[in-house]
Amino acid sequence: MHTKITYKGFENDEVLDSMLLYMYGKCAAIAKAREVFGKLQSSDIVSWTILISGDGLHGYNDKALEMFDEMIVDNVPPNSVTYASVLKSCSTLKTLPKGRKLHMEIAEEGYDSDFSVASALVDMYAKLGLMSEAQDIFDSLPNRDLVLWNTLLSGYAEFGPDNKVLHCFPQIHLDGLFPDVITLACIVRACGNLKSIIIGQKIHIQILLASLLLVCWLTCMPNASIF
């Protein structure tokens, strides 16, 4: 399709160029993505963000941060998607100074109330073991999904204190959410660290009941798929 677009003379079409950049980024063809990006007549926030996200998605986190700095030098202001992508790269690389600087910029720009950006901040601080910062941002959000809860629980399960994991567990239900495998794994780990056999057994029962319900559902619906 890229060859066809070039042959038809549509190579300088901004929409098509963005789609080509997106395709190569998603397919991990980062070199081709950069080649397309380098030929753009004008690089806007969309094209910059696609490239930065693609770098981070496929493990080129150092390059993602480098491209972000180049974008700032190019006087292209980041948006919420850009910030969320760069924060994920900071989480992976565990670069706290860069992450804190980004957090300050995000607060100044008013993006700290954006759910995707706030979630990325919680993830970054939790992975770095700074649970107080992660909790503060988490508490500032009016709505939380299970992914965000699991991010917080994983941080506490990794860095402690373990009793915070058990404290958070009932609140997940209050948010109208049902724990998944990641949630339960964090709870079981915390129970083991705290030597809390009673709570651990209760969680074990929940896991068995959930498994039984799934088997019953699949038995009653033979054509159903869990995927």
JOVEN-V11202 format. One record per backbone hydrogen bond with DSSP energy under -1.0 kcal/mol. CO is the residue of the C=O (numbers start at 1). NH is the residue of the N-H. E is the energy in kcal/mol with one decimal. If there is no record, write none. Layout:
{{CO & NH & E} {CO & NH & E}}
This chain:
{{1 & 5 & -2.6} {2 & 6 & -2.3} {3 & 7 & -2.5} {4 & 8 & -2.3} {5 & 10 & -2.5} {10 & 13 & -1.9} {13 & 17 & -2.8} {14 & 18 & -2.1} {15 & 19 & -2.1} {16 & 20 & -2.6} {17 & 21 & -2.4} {18 & 22 & -2.4} {19 & 23 & -2.7} {20 & 24 & -2.6} {21 & 25 & -2.2} {22 & 26 & -2.5} {23 & 27 & -2.0} {24 & 29 & -2.3} {25 & 28 & -1.1} {28 & 30 & -1.5} {29 & 33 & -2.2} {30 & 34 & -2.5} {31 & 35 & -1.8} {32 & 36 & -2.5} {33 & 37 & -2.6} {34 & 38 & -2.5} {37 & 40 & -1.3} {44 & 48 & -2.3} {45 & 49 & -2.4} {46 & 50 & -2.3} {47 & 51 & -2.0} {48 & 52 & -2.6} {49 & 53 & -2.9} {50 & 54 & -2.2} {51 & 55 & -2.2} {52 & 56 & -2.2} {53 & 57 & -2.8} {54 & 58 & -1.5} {55 & 60 & -2.9} {56 & 59 & -1.3} {59 & 61 & -1.2} {60 & 64 & -2.0} {61 & 65 & -2.1} {62 & 66 & -2.0} {63 & 67 & -3.0} {64 & 68 & -2.0} {65 & 69 & -2.1} {66 & 70 & -2.0} {67 & 71 & -2.2} {68 & 72 & -2.0} {69 & 73 & -2.1} {70 & 74 & -1.8} {71 & 76 & -2.1} {72 & 75 & -1.8} {79 & 83 & -2.4} {80 & 84 & -2.4} {81 & 85 & -2.1} {82 & 86 & -2.5} {83 & 87 & -2.5} {84 & 88 & -1.5} {85 & 89 & -1.5} {86 & 90 & -2.1} {87 & 91 & -2.3} {88 & 92 & -2.2} {89 & 93 & -2.4} {90 & 94 & -1.3} {90 & 95 & -1.6} {94 & 96 & -1.1} {95 & 99 & -2.1} {96 & 100 & -3.1} {97 & 101 & -2.1} {98 & 102 & -2.4} {99 & 103 & -2.3} {100 & 104 & -2.1} {101 & 105 & -2.1} {102 & 106 & -2.9} {103 & 107 & -2.3} {104 & 108 & -2.2} {105 & 109 & -2.2} {106 & 111 & -2.2} {111 & 114 & -1.5} {114 & 118 & -3.0} {115 & 119 & -2.6} {116 & 120 & -1.8} {117 & 121 & -2.0} {118 & 122 & -2.5} {119 & 123 & -2.4} {120 & 124 & -2.3} {121 & 125 & -2.6} {122 & 126 & -2.5} {123 & 127 & -2.3} {124 & 128 & -1.3} {125 & 130 & -2.5} {126 & 129 & -1.1} {129 & 131 & -1.4} {130 & 134 & -2.0} {131 & 135 & -2.7} {132 & 136 & -2.1} {133 & 137 & -2.0} {134 & 138 & -2.3} {135 & 139 & -2.9} {136 & 140 & -1.1} {138 & 141 & -1.3} {145 & 149 & -2.0} {146 & 150 & -2.9} {147 & 151 & -1.9} {148 & 152 & -2.1} {149 & 153 & -2.9} {150 & 154 & -2.7} {151 & 155 & -1.6} {152 & 156 & -2.1} {153 & 157 & -2.9} {154 & 158 & -1.7} {155 & 159 & -3.0} {156 & 160 & -2.3} {161 & 164 & -1.3} {162 & 165 & -1.0} {162 & 166 & -1.2} {163 & 167 & -1.9} {164 & 168 & -2.1} {165 & 169 & -1.4} {168 & 172 & -1.2} {170 & 174 & -1.4} {171 & 175 & -1.4} {172 & 177 & -1.9} {173 & 176 & -1.9} {180 & 184 & -2.4} {181 & 185 & -2.3} {182 & 186 & -2.0} {183 & 187 & -2.0} {184 & 188 & -2.8} {185 & 189 & -2.2} {186 & 190 & -2.2} {187 & 191 & -2.6} {188 & 192 & -2.2} {189 & 193 & -2.2} {190 & 194 & -2.3} {191 & 196 & -2.5} {195 & 197 & -1.2} {196 & 200 & -2.0} {197 & 201 & -2.3} {198 & 202 & -1.8} {199 & 203 & -2.3} {200 & 204 & -2.2} {201 & 205 & -2.2} {202 & 206 & -2.0} {203 & 207 & -2.4} {204 & 208 & -2.3} {205 & 209 & -2.7} {206 & 210 & -2.5} {207 & 211 & -2.2} {208 & 212 & -2.4} {209 & 213 & -2.6} {210 & 214 & -1.9} {211 & 215 & -2.2} {212 & 216 & -2.6} {213 & 217 & -2.4} {214 & 218 & -2.4} {215 & 219 & -2.1} {216 & 220 & -2.4} {217 & 221 & -1.7} {221 & 224 & -2.3}}
